Amino acid sequence: MKRHGLWAVILMAVVALMAACGAAYPADLVSADNAVAFISRDSVADIQAGTAYGDIIQKLGATRDEGLEGNHTAVYLVDGSSFLYLPFNRLTDKCPQSGEELLAGMQSALGIRGEVTAIEQGGDGIRMLVEEEPQADMLMKAYVRVDSATAVVGRDGESAGPDGIRAGDIVEVLFDGAVAESYPVQGRALHVKIVG
């Protein structure tokens, strides 16, 4: 009888310890090595204020961590046009905002739409020069790196690779973060859609 009581105490202590440590989340839920996850507005809208960041990220899907110095920032591309940033310290921290509030704070994704006028092969992908139509007497140009981590969508809506892009194609590009402030601008593509 005493033996069963000891095991019950040990079991209760283990359960209490696990509860104190919080929920266990996969180690690669947010990582600098992950690709940015593509999600819809609808998947964010029903998030309740006070939900743990780990639970939010499990719901939305594993994604890239762009945080610095021990802080984390989970990044999502929402409906192909805006970035959602979720900054936190620990996955067990509670998000004070609702899904609607998170959506209101999104940032527009930088991009360019234009004709591919030159392509260079290199590494595991290509570097292409994209030129917009002249607007207000300015011609926007960008050197865009497209590699195996870039989501490329062909004219048929099917997934493609960097080798599916040709000079003369009309493309819509979303940059993967900041671009070099040069002329032409330079950046890595997160998403490329061949539209013509």
N, C-alpha and C positions, 0 to 999 in steps of 0.2 A: 504494500500500500504506500509506504514511504517512497519507494522507488518511483511509482507513478506520479506522485506529487512533485518529486524533483524534476521529472521530465516535463511536467505541465508548467512548472516555473521557468525552466529553460526555454521551452517553446514560446511562452508569453514574452520573455525577455527578447528573444530573436524577433518576434513579430513587432514589438515596440521599437526595437532598434531599426528595423527596416522601415517602419512608418516614419521615424524621425529623420531618416536619410532622404526621404522623398521618393518619388517615382524613379524607376530605372529607365533610362532612354538609351537607344543605340548610340554607340560612340561616333558614328559617321552621320548623325542626323544633320548637323551643321559642320562643315569642314571647308577650309580654303581650297581643297582639292575637288569638291563637288561642283557640278555644273549648276548654273542658276536655273531653278525650277520655273516652269511656265504654268500659271494657274489662271482661273477665271475669277471675275468679281464675285460671282455667286458663292464660290468656295470661301471667300473672306467675309461676306456680308453677315453670316449667321454666327460669327464668333462673339461670345459673351465677354464683357469686361470682367476681369478677375480670373481669367483662364490662365493656367501656367503656360509659359512660352513653349516648353517642351511638348505640351499637348497640342498647341496651335501648330507647331512645326510638324508634328506627327500627322496631323490632319491635312496640312497643305502639302507635305512631302519634303523629303530631304533636299537641302539646297546649299548654296555657297555661303560661307561665313566671310564677310569682309570687315570684321572687327579688328581692332588694334589693341595691343598691350593688355591682354587678358579680358578685354570686353568683346562681346560678340555682336554681330549684326547679320541676321539672316536676310537674304535678298531674294525677292520673287519678281518675275515679270508677269504683270497682270494684263490679260487680254491683248498681249502683244504690243502694248502702247505705253505702259507706265510701270515704274518700279515701286515695290512695297519694301520698305526697310523696317526690320524688327530688331531694335537694339536691346540687349539684355546682358546681365552678368552671369546668371545661372539659369539653367533650363527650368528650375523649379520656381523662379521668380514669377510673379503674377503680372499679366499685362493689364494696365489700368484702362485701356481703351476697348471699345466695342469694335466689331467688324466695320460698321459704318464709319466710325471715327478714323479707323486705320485707312479706309478707302479715301476719305477726304484729305488725308495727309500724303497721298502718293505723289511721286515726282515723275514728270513726263520723261520718257526715254529719248535720248538723243539719237538722231538717225539722219539718213539721207535717202532720197529717191531720185534715181537718174539712170543714165546709160553707162554700161560698162565699156570704157573706151580702151583699156589696156589690161592685160593679165600677165603676171610673172609667176612661174612655178617656183616653189621653194619649201623645204621642210616637209611637213605633213599636210600642206595645203597650197593656197595661192595668195598673192597680193594683187588686188585689182584696183584700178582707178575708176571711180564713179563720178560722173559729172551731171549735175542738175541742169534743168533748163534755166536760161537766164531769168532772173527775177530782180526787178528794180536795178537794172544795170550791173548786177553782180552775178558772177558764175561761181556756184559752190562746187568745190571738188574735194574728194576725199580718197586717200589711199586706205584701203580696207583689207585687213588680214583675215582670211577665211581658212579655218583649219578643221580638223576632225571633231573638235568640241563645238563647232558652230552648227546650229540648227538651220539647215537649208531646205526650203520648200520649193519644189518645182512648179512649172506652169499648171500641171495636172493636180496640184494640191498634195502630191505624194512627197515623202521625204527624199532628199537628194544629197549629194556630197559636193565638195568644192569643185570636183571635176565636171559637174553638171552645169557650171556657169560658163558662158561664152561671151566673147567680145560682141557688143551690139545688143545684149540682153538689157532690158529695163528691170532694175531691181529696187526693192525697198530694204534698207539695212537698218538694224538697231545695233548700236554700239554696245560693247560689253564694258560699261563704265566710262571713265574719262577718256578724252581724246587729246592727242598732242596738239597744242595751239600753234600750228604752223600753217603755211599755205602751200599745197593743200593740207587740210587736217589729216591726221593719221590715227587709226584706231583699230581695235580688234572687233570683229562682228560677233555678236551673240546670236543674231537671227538674220537670215537673208531669205527674202521671198522673191522669186523670179516672176514678174508680172507681165512681161512682154518680150 
